[in-house]
Amino acid sequence: MHLEFLAHIALAIDVLALAVILIGLLVSVFQFVRSQTLGLRGRAFVASMSAARCTFGSYLLLGLEFMIAADITRTINEPTYQELIVLGSIVLIRTVIAHFLNKEIQETQAA
């Protein structure tokens, strides 16, 4: 019973992560379409595109954090050495991706 409950929680966190990423995608697409329909050119267009990229990147980072939380919750269900190695690998990969994505967002906002 307890393990089944944790599996449902992990699934709910995964669904939340997907929802956050999809919302970020929609917001970013809206920003892109708006910049296209306003007929922005030159620096205004680049600034608008940078804002859309930063927006999506922020949502993507939040979604990745939720996915890590779901993986940790799943591993609590089956704490075997193999599961811990898989979890460590996933967390490491997602942390590296998040680090470089965050760095790119900060550089884009500074420019």
MOPAC internal coordinates of N, CA, C and O (Angstrom, degrees):
PM7 1SCF
backbone

  N    0.0000 0     0.00 0     0.00 0    0    0    0
  C    1.4507 1     0.00 0     0.00 0    1    0    0
  C    1.5195 1   111.21 1     0.00 0    2    1    0
  O    1.2310 1   120.72 1   132.13 1    3    2    1
  N    1.3346 1   116.22 1   -47.87 1    3    2    1
  C    1.4552 1   121.01 1  -178.68 1    5    3    2
  C    1.5246 1   111.30 1   -62.88 1    6    5    3
  O    1.2310 1   120.44 1   138.06 1    7    6    5
  N    1.3360 1   116.76 1   -41.94 1    7    6    5
  C    1.4533 1   121.54 1  -179.72 1    9    7    6
  C    1.5191 1   111.78 1   -67.74 1   10    9    7
  O    1.2310 1   120.78 1   142.63 1   11   10    9
  N    1.3065 1   116.12 1   -37.37 1   11   10    9
  C    1.4647 1   120.30 1   177.77 1   13   11   10
  C    1.5260 1   110.45 1   -65.13 1   14   13   11
  O    1.2310 1   120.40 1   140.95 1   15   14   13
  N    1.3236 1   116.85 1   -39.05 1   15   14   13
  C    1.4605 1   121.57 1   178.33 1   17   15   14
  C    1.5271 1   110.65 1   -62.21 1   18   17   15
  O    1.2310 1   120.43 1   137.08 1   19   18   17
  N    1.3406 1   116.78 1   -42.92 1   19   18   17
  C    1.4619 1   120.39 1   178.57 1   21   19   18
  C    1.5200 1   111.55 1   -65.77 1   22   21   19
  O    1.2310 1   120.08 1   144.87 1   23   22   21
  N    1.3115 1   117.46 1   -35.13 1   23   22   21
  C    1.4627 1   121.05 1   177.18 1   25   23   22
  C    1.5210 1   110.56 1   -64.07 1   26   25   23
  O    1.2310 1   120.53 1   140.09 1   27   26   25
  N    1.3360 1   116.60 1   -39.91 1   27   26   25
  C    1.4732 1   120.43 1   177.48 1   29   27   26
  C    1.5246 1   111.17 1   -67.30 1   30   29   27
  O    1.2310 1   120.44 1   142.33 1   31   30   29
  N    1.3165 1   116.76 1   -37.67 1   31   30   29
  C    1.4661 1   119.90 1   177.69 1   33   31   30
  C    1.5276 1   110.11 1   -65.03 1   34   33   31
  O    1.2310 1   120.20 1   136.19 1   35   34   33
  N    1.3351 1   117.23 1   -43.81 1   35   34   33
  C    1.4637 1   120.96 1   178.83 1   37   35   34
  C    1.5269 1   110.68 1   -61.01 1   38   37   35
  O    1.2310 1   120.46 1   138.65 1   39   38   37
  N    1.3181 1   116.72 1   -41.35 1   39   38   37
  C    1.4620 1   120.57 1   177.70 1   41   39   38
  C    1.5252 1   110.68 1   -63.69 1   42   41   39
  O    1.2310 1   120.18 1   137.54 1   43   42   41
  N    1.3220 1   117.27 1   -42.46 1   43   42   41
  C    1.4679 1   121.02 1   178.98 1   45   43   42
  C    1.5291 1   110.67 1   -62.57 1   46   45   43
  O    1.2310 1   120.20 1   139.68 1   47   46   45
  N    1.3163 1   117.23 1   -40.32 1   47   46   45
  C    1.4700 1   120.35 1   178.53 1   49   47   46
  C    1.5255 1   110.20 1   -66.31 1   50   49   47
  O    1.2310 1   119.91 1   140.56 1   51   50   49
  N    1.3351 1   117.78 1   -39.44 1   51   50   49
  C    1.4699 1   121.14 1   176.11 1   53   51   50
  C    1.5263 1   111.43 1   -61.85 1   54   53   51
  O    1.2310 1   120.54 1   137.44 1   55   54   53
  N    1.3227 1   116.58 1   -42.56 1   55   54   53
  C    1.4681 1   120.71 1   178.59 1   57   55   54
  C    1.5272 1   109.73 1   -63.98 1   58   57   55
  O    1.2310 1   120.38 1   139.00 1   59   58   57
  N    1.3241 1   116.87 1   -41.00 1   59   58   57
  C    1.4608 1   121.10 1   177.34 1   61   59   58
  C    1.5246 1   110.28 1   -61.94 1   62   61   59
  O    1.2310 1   120.21 1   137.51 1   63   62   61
  N    1.3348 1   117.20 1   -42.49 1   63   62   61
  C    1.4654 1   121.06 1   178.39 1   65   63   62
  C    1.5227 1   110.82 1   -60.79 1   66   65   63
  O    1.2310 1   120.68 1   135.09 1   67   66   65
  N    1.3168 1   116.30 1   -44.91 1   67   66   65
  C    1.4579 1   120.47 1   178.35 1   69   67   66
  C    1.5219 1   111.05 1   -62.87 1   70   69   67
  O    1.2310 1   120.34 1   138.73 1   71   70   69
  N    1.3278 1   116.96 1   -41.27 1   71   70   69
  C    1.4654 1   120.83 1   178.93 1   73   71   70
  C    1.5289 1   110.99 1   -62.76 1   74   73   71
  O    1.2310 1   120.37 1   137.25 1   75   74   73
  N    1.3225 1   116.89 1   -42.75 1   75   74   73
  C    1.4666 1   120.42 1   179.13 1   77   75   74
  C    1.5242 1   110.36 1   -61.53 1   78   77   75
  O    1.2310 1   120.37 1   134.94 1   79   78   77
  N    1.3273 1   116.90 1   -45.06 1   79   78   77
  C    1.4660 1   120.28 1   180.00 1   81   79   78
  C    1.5264 1   111.09 1   -64.81 1   82   81   79
  O    1.2310 1   120.00 1   137.98 1   83   82   81
  N    1.3201 1   117.60 1   -42.02 1   83   82   81
  C    1.4668 1   120.37 1   179.02 1   85   83   82
  C    1.5248 1   111.85 1   -65.83 1   86   85   83
  O    1.2310 1   120.11 1   140.50 1   87   86   85
  N    1.3250 1   117.39 1   -39.50 1   87   86   85
  C    1.4673 1   120.40 1   176.62 1   89   87   86
  C    1.5289 1   109.48 1   -62.64 1   90   89   87
  O    1.2310 1   120.55 1   136.57 1   91   90   89
  N    1.3326 1   116.56 1   -43.43 1   91   90   89
  C    1.4568 1   120.26 1   177.44 1   93   91   90
  C    1.5158 1   112.08 1   -60.71 1   94   93   91
  O    1.2310 1   120.69 1   140.68 1   95   94   93
  N    1.3282 1   116.29 1   -39.32 1   95   94   93
  C    1.4594 1   120.68 1   177.31 1   97   95   94
  C    1.5274 1   110.56 1   -62.51 1   98   97   95
  O    1.2310 1   120.57 1   134.07 1   99   98   97
  N    1.3248 1   116.51 1   -45.93 1   99   98   97
  C    1.4655 1   120.09 1  -179.97 1  101   99   98
  C    1.5244 1   111.83 1   -63.28 1  102  101   99
  O    1.2310 1   120.22 1   136.50 1  103  102  101
  N    1.3243 1   117.19 1   -43.50 1  103  102  101
  C    1.4636 1   120.77 1   179.09 1  105  103  102
  C    1.5257 1   110.01 1   -62.63 1  106  105  103
  O    1.2310 1   120.32 1   137.26 1  107  106  105
  N    1.3264 1   117.00 1   -42.74 1  107  106  105
  C    1.4630 1   120.83 1  -179.42 1  109  107  106
  C    1.5268 1   111.76 1   -67.25 1  110  109  107
  O    1.2310 1   120.48 1   139.09 1  111  110  109
  N    1.3134 1   116.69 1   -40.91 1  111  110  109
  C    1.4683 1   119.97 1   176.93 1  113  111  110
  C    1.5200 1   109.85 1   -63.23 1  114  113  111
  O    1.2310 1   120.24 1   139.62 1  115  114  113
  N    1.3290 1   117.14 1   -40.38 1  115  114  113
  C    1.4669 1   120.33 1   176.93 1  117  115  114
  C    1.5271 1   110.55 1   -60.48 1  118  117  115
  O    1.2310 1   120.48 1   136.19 1  119  118  117
  N    1.3311 1   116.68 1   -43.81 1  119  118  117
  C    1.4713 1   119.79 1   178.27 1  121  119  118
  C    1.5268 1   110.65 1   -62.47 1  122  121  119
  O    1.2310 1   120.39 1   138.45 1  123  122  121
  N    1.3215 1   116.86 1   -41.55 1  123  122  121
  C    1.4580 1   120.92 1   179.29 1  125  123  122
  C    1.5235 1   111.29 1   -63.57 1  126  125  123
  O    1.2310 1   120.63 1   131.63 1  127  126  125
  N    1.3284 1   116.40 1   -48.37 1  127  126  125
  C    1.4693 1   120.68 1  -179.34 1  129  127  126
  C    1.5229 1   110.05 1   -61.76 1  130  129  127
  O    1.2310 1   120.67 1   138.90 1  131  130  129
  N    1.3260 1   116.32 1   -41.10 1  131  130  129
  C    1.4691 1   119.70 1   179.27 1  133  131  130
  C    1.5224 1   110.45 1   -62.11 1  134  133  131
  O    1.2310 1   120.05 1   137.93 1  135  134  133
  N    1.3294 1   117.50 1   -42.07 1  135  134  133
  C    1.4671 1   119.61 1   179.45 1  137  135  134
  C    1.5247 1   110.85 1   -65.94 1  138  137  135
  O    1.2310 1   120.31 1   147.09 1  139  138  137
  N    1.3289 1   117.02 1   -32.91 1  139  138  137
  C    1.4621 1   120.35 1   178.62 1  141  139  138
  C    1.5270 1   111.71 1   -72.13 1  142  141  139
  O    1.2310 1   120.85 1   140.16 1  143  142  141
  N    1.3182 1   115.99 1   -39.84 1  143  142  141
  C    1.4663 1   119.05 1  -177.94 1  145  143  142
  C    1.5276 1   112.14 1   -75.42 1  146  145  143
  O    1.2310 1   119.85 1   155.48 1  147  146  145
  N    1.3123 1   117.89 1   -24.52 1  147  146  145
  C    1.4618 1   120.29 1   176.67 1  149  147  146
  C    1.5188 1   111.64 1   -78.31 1  150  149  147
  O    1.2310 1   120.90 1   170.39 1  151  150  149
  N    1.3131 1   115.88 1    -9.61 1  151  150  149
  C    1.4605 1   120.52 1   178.49 1  153  151  150
  C    1.5172 1   112.93 1    67.60 1  154  153  151
  O    1.2310 1   120.44 1  -142.94 1  155  154  153
  N    1.3089 1   116.77 1    37.06 1  155  154  153
  C    1.4574 1   120.33 1  -179.77 1  157  155  154
  C    1.5296 1   110.04 1   -67.02 1  158  157  155
  O    1.2310 1   121.09 1   -38.15 1  159  158  157
  N    1.3058 1   115.52 1   141.85 1  159  158  157
  C    1.4634 1   121.26 1   179.60 1  161  159  158
  C    1.5246 1   109.30 1  -130.67 1  162  161  159
  O    1.2310 1   120.75 1   -21.96 1  163  162  161
  N    1.3080 1   116.18 1   158.04 1  163  162  161
  C    1.4523 1   122.03 1   172.62 1  165  163  162
  C    1.5078 1   113.71 1    62.29 1  166  165  163
  O    1.2310 1   121.26 1    49.78 1  167  166  165
  N    1.3282 1   115.20 1  -130.22 1  167  166  165
  C    1.4644 1   120.95 1  -175.79 1  169  167  166
  C    1.5245 1   112.70 1   -65.77 1  170  169  167
  O    1.2310 1   120.33 1   145.30 1  171  170  169
  N    1.3051 1   116.97 1   -34.70 1  171  170  169
  C    1.4698 1   120.07 1   179.34 1  173  171  170
  C    1.5262 1   110.25 1   -63.80 1  174  173  171
  O    1.2310 1   120.84 1   140.87 1  175  174  173
  N    1.3374 1   115.99 1   -39.13 1  175  174  173
  C    1.4621 1   119.54 1   178.93 1  177  175  174
  C    1.5215 1   110.46 1   -67.47 1  178  177  175
  O    1.2310 1   119.99 1   135.48 1  179  178  177
  N    1.3283 1   117.63 1   -44.52 1  179  178  177
  C    1.4616 1   121.65 1   179.76 1  181  179  178
  C    1.5245 1   109.96 1   -61.73 1  182  181  179
  O    1.2310 1   120.11 1   137.54 1  183  182  181
  N    1.3301 1   117.39 1   -42.46 1  183  182  181
  C    1.4684 1   121.04 1   178.57 1  185  183  182
  C    1.5225 1   110.91 1   -63.84 1  186  185  183
  O    1.2310 1   120.22 1   140.67 1  187  186  185
  N    1.3202 1   117.19 1   -39.33 1  187  186  185
  C    1.4584 1   121.25 1   179.11 1  189  187  186
  C    1.5226 1   111.00 1   -66.61 1  190  189  187
  O    1.2310 1   120.57 1   138.10 1  191  190  189
  N    1.3152 1   116.51 1   -41.90 1  191  190  189
  C    1.4636 1   120.33 1   178.70 1  193  191  190
  C    1.5278 1   110.78 1   -66.89 1  194  193  191
  O    1.2310 1   120.35 1   141.05 1  195  194  193
  N    1.3190 1   116.94 1   -38.95 1  195  194  193
  C    1.4643 1   120.56 1   177.82 1  197  195  194
  C    1.5173 1   110.79 1   -62.94 1  198  197  195
  O    1.2310 1   120.84 1   140.41 1  199  198  197
  N    1.3321 1   116.00 1   -39.59 1  199  198  197
  C    1.4646 1   120.02 1   178.35 1  201  199  198
  C    1.5251 1   110.71 1   -64.25 1  202  201  199
  O    1.2310 1   120.16 1   139.01 1  203  202  201
  N    1.3262 1   117.30 1   -40.99 1  203  202  201
  C    1.4667 1   120.89 1   179.16 1  205  203  202
  C    1.5365 1   110.10 1   -65.61 1  206  205  203
  O    1.2310 1   120.05 1   139.28 1  207  206  205
  N    1.3240 1   117.50 1   -40.72 1  207  206  205
  C    1.4685 1   121.16 1   178.69 1  209  207  206
  C    1.5205 1   110.95 1   -64.83 1  210  209  207
  O    1.2310 1   120.56 1   137.62 1  211  210  209
  N    1.3320 1   116.53 1   -42.38 1  211  210  209
  C    1.4717 1   120.40 1   179.21 1  213  211  210
  C    1.5236 1   110.79 1   -64.77 1  214  213  211
  O    1.2310 1   120.79 1   139.82 1  215  214  213
  N    1.3098 1   116.09 1   -40.18 1  215  214  213
  C    1.4614 1   120.24 1   178.63 1  217  215  214
  C    1.5233 1   110.44 1   -61.27 1  218  217  215
  O    1.2310 1   120.53 1   129.33 1  219  218  217
  N    1.3275 1   116.59 1   -50.67 1  219  218  217
  C    1.4593 1   119.61 1  -179.33 1  221  219  218
  C    1.5226 1   111.09 1   -64.08 1  222  221  219
  O    1.2310 1   120.58 1   139.15 1  223  222  221
  N    1.3202 1   116.50 1   -40.85 1  223  222  221
  C    1.4618 1   120.38 1   178.71 1  225  223  222
  C    1.5179 1   112.28 1   -59.67 1  226  225  223
  O    1.2310 1   120.43 1   140.44 1  227  226  225
  N    1.3270 1   116.79 1   -39.56 1  227  226  225
  C    1.4651 1   120.52 1   179.26 1  229  227  226
  C    1.5258 1   111.39 1   -65.68 1  230  229  227
  O    1.2310 1   120.72 1   135.80 1  231  230  229
  N    1.3157 1   116.23 1   -44.20 1  231  230  229
  C    1.4659 1   119.90 1   177.26 1  233  231  230
  C    1.5276 1   110.82 1   -64.09 1  234  233  231
  O    1.2310 1   120.69 1   140.32 1  235  234  233
  N    1.3327 1   116.28 1   -39.68 1  235  234  233
  C    1.4588 1   120.74 1   179.92 1  237  235  234
  C    1.5266 1   110.68 1   -64.16 1  238  237  235
  O    1.2310 1   120.23 1   138.76 1  239  238  237
  N    1.3276 1   117.16 1   -41.24 1  239  238  237
  C    1.4621 1   120.44 1   176.59 1  241  239  238
  C    1.5191 1   111.52 1   -60.40 1  242  241  239
  O    1.2310 1   120.42 1   135.62 1  243  242  241
  N    1.3267 1   116.80 1   -44.38 1  243  242  241
  C    1.4641 1   120.34 1   179.17 1  245  243  242
  C    1.5243 1   110.45 1   -63.33 1  246  245  243
  O    1.2310 1   120.55 1   137.55 1  247  246  245
  N    1.3290 1   116.55 1   -42.45 1  247  246  245
  C    1.4648 1   120.23 1   177.60 1  249  247  246
  C    1.5204 1   111.88 1   -61.29 1  250  249  247
  O    1.2310 1   119.97 1   139.57 1  251  250  249
  N    1.3352 1   117.67 1   -40.43 1  251  250  249
  C    1.4646 1   120.82 1   178.19 1  253  251  250
  C    1.5253 1   111.17 1   -64.03 1  254  253  251
  O    1.2310 1   120.24 1   141.32 1  255  254  253
  N    1.3150 1   117.14 1   -38.68 1  255  254  253
  C    1.4668 1   120.13 1   177.86 1  257  255  254
  C    1.5285 1   110.82 1   -62.82 1  258  257  255
  O    1.2310 1   120.48 1   138.64 1  259  258  257
  N    1.3346 1   116.68 1   -41.36 1  259  258  257
  C    1.4622 1   119.69 1   176.97 1  261  259  258
  C    1.5255 1   111.26 1   -64.31 1  262  261  259
  O    1.2310 1   120.29 1   141.31 1  263  262  261
  N    1.3351 1   117.05 1   -38.69 1  263  262  261
  C    1.4612 1   120.11 1   178.86 1  265  263  262
  C    1.5230 1   111.70 1   -64.16 1  266  265  263
  O    1.2310 1   120.43 1   141.69 1  267  266  265
  N    1.3284 1   116.79 1   -38.31 1  267  266  265
  C    1.4608 1   120.41 1   176.34 1  269  267  266
  C    1.5270 1   109.87 1   -62.68 1  270  269  267
  O    1.2310 1   120.65 1   137.38 1  271  270  269
  N    1.3325 1   116.37 1   -42.62 1  271  270  269
  C    1.4681 1   120.02 1   178.61 1  273  271  270
  C    1.5282 1   110.59 1   -62.01 1  274  273  271
  O    1.2310 1   119.98 1   140.35 1  275  274  273
  N    1.3338 1   117.65 1   -39.65 1  275  274  273
  C    1.4643 1   120.76 1   178.18 1  277  275  274
  C    1.5272 1   111.06 1   -64.92 1  278  277  275
  O    1.2310 1   120.51 1   139.59 1  279  278  277
  N    1.3377 1   116.62 1   -40.41 1  279  278  277
  C    1.4657 1   119.48 1   178.59 1  281  279  278
  C    1.5217 1   111.70 1   -64.60 1  282  281  279
  O    1.2310 1   120.61 1   140.29 1  283  282  281
  N    1.3174 1   116.43 1   -39.71 1  283  282  281
  C    1.4661 1   120.13 1   177.70 1  285  283  282
  C    1.5217 1   110.06 1   -63.79 1  286  285  283
  O    1.2310 1   120.50 1   136.63 1  287  286  285
  N    1.3193 1   116.65 1   -43.37 1  287  286  285
  C    1.4675 1   120.76 1   178.71 1  289  287  286
  C    1.5260 1   110.84 1   -61.98 1  290  289  287
  O    1.2310 1   120.48 1   139.03 1  291  290  289
  N    1.3339 1   116.68 1   -40.97 1  291  290  289
  C    1.4612 1   120.68 1   178.21 1  293  291  290
  C    1.5264 1   111.64 1   -63.75 1  294  293  291
  O    1.2310 1   120.53 1   141.33 1  295  294  293
  N    1.3139 1   116.60 1   -38.67 1  295  294  293
  C    1.4615 1   120.59 1  -178.29 1  297  295  294
  C    1.5198 1   111.41 1   -69.76 1  298  297  295
  O    1.2310 1   120.00 1   151.90 1  299  298  297
  N    1.3073 1   117.60 1   -28.10 1  299  298  297
  C    1.4615 1   120.71 1   175.51 1  301  299  298
  C    1.5285 1   109.70 1   -59.92 1  302  301  299
  O    1.2310 1   120.82 1   146.61 1  303  302  301
  N    1.3289 1   116.03 1   -33.39 1  303  302  301
  C    1.4658 1   121.40 1   177.99 1  305  303  302
  C    1.5240 1   111.85 1   -62.79 1  306  305  303
  O    1.2310 1   120.25 1   135.78 1  307  306  305
  N    1.3339 1   117.13 1   -44.22 1  307  306  305
  C    1.4584 1   122.14 1  -175.59 1  309  307  306
  C    1.5257 1   109.51 1  -131.14 1  310  309  307
  O    1.2310 1   119.99 1  -100.19 1  311  310  309
  N    1.3227 1   117.63 1    79.81 1  311  310  309
  C    1.4736 1   119.10 1  -175.53 1  313  311  310
  C    1.5318 1   114.04 1   -82.00 1  314  313  311
  O    1.2310 1   120.12 1  -126.09 1  315  314  313
  N    1.3217 1   117.37 1    53.91 1  315  314  313
  C    1.4611 1   120.33 1   175.64 1  317  315  314
  C    1.5289 1   108.56 1   -81.20 1  318  317  315
  O    1.2310 1   121.10 1   -15.39 1  319  318  317
  N    1.3216 1   115.50 1   164.61 1  319  318  317
  C    1.4633 1   119.43 1   178.63 1  321  319  318
  C    1.5235 1   111.23 1   -61.17 1  322  321  319
  O    1.2310 1   120.63 1   140.44 1  323  322  321
  N    1.3137 1   116.39 1   -39.56 1  323  322  321
  C    1.4638 1   119.70 1   179.28 1  325  323  322
  C    1.5186 1   110.83 1   -63.48 1  326  325  323
  O    1.2310 1   120.12 1   135.81 1  327  326  325
  N    1.3262 1   117.37 1   -44.19 1  327  326  325
  C    1.4617 1   120.95 1   178.34 1  329  327  326
  C    1.5332 1   111.33 1   -63.49 1  330  329  327
  O    1.2310 1   120.34 1   141.55 1  331  330  329
  N    1.3325 1   116.96 1   -38.45 1  331  330  329
  C    1.4614 1   120.44 1   178.62 1  333  331  330
  C    1.5289 1   111.53 1   -66.89 1  334  333  331
  O    1.2310 1   120.63 1   142.72 1  335  334  333
  N    1.3285 1   116.41 1   -37.28 1  335  334  333
  C    1.4709 1   119.87 1   177.02 1  337  335  334
  C    1.5264 1   110.04 1   -66.71 1  338  337  335
  O    1.2310 1   120.34 1   136.28 1  339  338  337
  N    1.3147 1   116.95 1   -43.72 1  339  338  337
  C    1.4699 1   120.88 1   177.85 1  341  339  338
  C    1.5233 1   110.07 1   -61.98 1  342  341  339
  O    1.2310 1   120.38 1   135.00 1  343  342  341
  N    1.3306 1   116.88 1   -45.00 1  343  342  341
  C    1.4620 1   120.60 1   178.87 1  345  343  342
  C    1.5201 1   110.71 1   -60.89 1  346  345  343
  O    1.2310 1   120.40 1   133.48 1  347  346  345
  N    1.3276 1   116.84 1   -46.52 1  347  346  345
  C    1.4590 1   120.04 1   179.10 1  349  347  346
  C    1.5154 1   112.17 1   -59.11 1  350  349  347
  O    1.2310 1   120.46 1   139.32 1  351  350  349
  N    1.3246 1   116.73 1   -40.68 1  351  350  349
  C    1.4637 1   120.95 1   178.31 1  353  351  350
  C    1.5240 1   111.25 1   -64.79 1  354  353  351
  O    1.2310 1   120.82 1   134.24 1  355  354  353
  N    1.3163 1   116.04 1   -45.76 1  355  354  353
  C    1.4679 1   120.36 1  -179.83 1  357  355  354
  C    1.5183 1   110.53 1   -63.00 1  358  357  355
  O    1.2310 1   120.38 1   133.77 1  359  358  357
  N    1.3183 1   116.89 1   -46.23 1  359  358  357
  C    1.4645 1   120.47 1  -179.83 1  361  359  358
  C    1.5254 1   110.12 1   -62.50 1  362  361  359
  O    1.2310 1   120.21 1   138.25 1  363  362  361
  N    1.3143 1   117.21 1   -41.75 1  363  362  361
  C    1.4631 1   120.69 1   179.36 1  365  363  362
  C    1.5285 1   110.98 1   -62.17 1  366  365  363
  O    1.2310 1   120.40 1   131.67 1  367  366  365
  N    1.3116 1   116.85 1   -48.33 1  367  366  365
  C    1.4670 1   120.70 1  -179.58 1  369  367  366
  C    1.5195 1   110.72 1   -62.05 1  370  369  367
  O    1.2310 1   120.10 1   133.12 1  371  370  369
  N    1.3216 1   117.42 1   -46.88 1  371  370  369
  C    1.4661 1   120.22 1  -179.00 1  373  371  370
  C    1.5215 1   111.90 1   -67.79 1  374  373  371
  O    1.2310 1   120.21 1   147.07 1  375  374  373
  N    1.3227 1   117.21 1   -32.93 1  375  374  373
  C    1.4597 1   120.05 1   177.56 1  377  375  374
  C    1.5243 1   110.72 1   -67.89 1  378  377  375
  O    1.2310 1   120.23 1   138.64 1  379  378  377
  N    1.3183 1   117.16 1   -41.36 1  379  378  377
  C    1.4653 1   120.61 1   177.22 1  381  379  378
  C    1.5233 1   109.99 1   -63.43 1  382  381  379
  O    1.2310 1   120.28 1   134.63 1  383  382  381
  N    1.3228 1   117.07 1   -45.37 1  383  382  381
  C    1.4651 1   120.56 1   177.89 1  385  383  382
  C    1.5243 1   110.03 1   -59.85 1  386  385  383
  O    1.2310 1   120.36 1   133.71 1  387  386  385
  N    1.3188 1   116.92 1   -46.29 1  387  386  385
  C    1.4680 1   120.86 1  -179.49 1  389  387  386
  C    1.5208 1   111.17 1   -62.54 1  390  389  387
  O    1.2310 1   120.17 1   140.05 1  391  390  389
  N    1.3330 1   117.28 1   -39.95 1  391  390  389
  C    1.4651 1   120.65 1  -179.95 1  393  391  390
  C    1.5280 1   110.69 1   -60.92 1  394  393  391
  O    1.2310 1   120.53 1   129.66 1  395  394  393
  N    1.3265 1   116.58 1   -50.34 1  395  394  393
  C    1.4577 1   119.67 1  -177.46 1  397  395  394
  C    1.5262 1   112.25 1   -70.87 1  398  397  395
  O    1.2310 1   120.22 1   146.83 1  399  398  397
  N    1.3155 1   117.18 1   -33.17 1  399  398  397
  C    1.4603 1   120.02 1   175.71 1  401  399  398
  C    1.5252 1   110.43 1   -66.21 1  402  401  399
  O    1.2310 1   120.41 1   136.80 1  403  402  401
  N    1.3209 1   116.83 1   -43.20 1  403  402  401
  C    1.4596 1   121.20 1   177.74 1  405  403  402
  C    1.5312 1   110.64 1   -62.90 1  406  405  403
  O    1.2310 1   120.52 1   138.83 1  407  406  405
  N    1.3235 1   116.61 1   -41.17 1  407  406  405
  C    1.4616 1   121.28 1   178.33 1  409  407  406
  C    1.5265 1   110.57 1   -61.78 1  410  409  407
  O    1.2310 1   120.46 1   136.59 1  411  410  409
  N    1.3234 1   116.72 1   -43.41 1  411  410  409
  C    1.4642 1   120.60 1   179.26 1  413  411  410
  C    1.5271 1   111.06 1   -65.04 1  414  413  411
  O    1.2310 1   120.31 1   140.47 1  415  414  413
  N    1.3285 1   117.00 1   -39.53 1  415  414  413
  C    1.4707 1   120.54 1   178.08 1  417  415  414
  C    1.5221 1   110.16 1   -61.71 1  418  417  415
  O    1.2310 1   120.34 1   134.09 1  419  418  417
  N    1.3301 1   116.96 1   -45.91 1  419  418  417
  C    1.4591 1   120.61 1   179.99 1  421  419  418
  C    1.5288 1   111.30 1   -63.09 1  422  421  419
  O    1.2310 1   119.98 1   138.62 1  423  422  421
  N    1.3181 1   117.64 1   -41.38 1  423  422  421
  C    1.4643 1   120.65 1   178.44 1  425  423  422
  C    1.5274 1   110.99 1   -65.82 1  426  425  423
  O    1.2310 1   120.26 1   141.49 1  427  426  425
  N    1.3186 1   117.11 1   -38.51 1  427  426  425
  C    1.4526 1   120.93 1   179.30 1  429  427  426
  C    1.5245 1   110.83 1   -67.12 1  430  429  427
  O    1.2310 1   120.10 1   139.34 1  431  430  429
  N    1.3259 1   117.42 1   -40.66 1  431  430  429
  C    1.4501 1   120.42 1   179.18 1  433  431  430
  C    1.5215 1   111.86 1   -69.28 1  434  433  431
  O    1.2310 1   120.28 1   148.52 1  435  434  433
  N    1.3278 1   117.07 1   -31.48 1  435  434  433
  C    1.4648 1   120.23 1   179.98 1  437  435  434
  C    1.5251 1   112.12 1   -73.64 1  438  437  435
  O    1.2310 1   120.89 1   154.17 1  439  438  437
  N    1.3310 1   115.90 1   -25.83 1  439  438  437
  C    1.4775 1   119.81 1  -176.91 1  441  439  438
  C    1.5041 1   112.63 1   -77.74 1  442  441  439
  O    1.2310 1   120.10 1   180.00 1  443  442  441

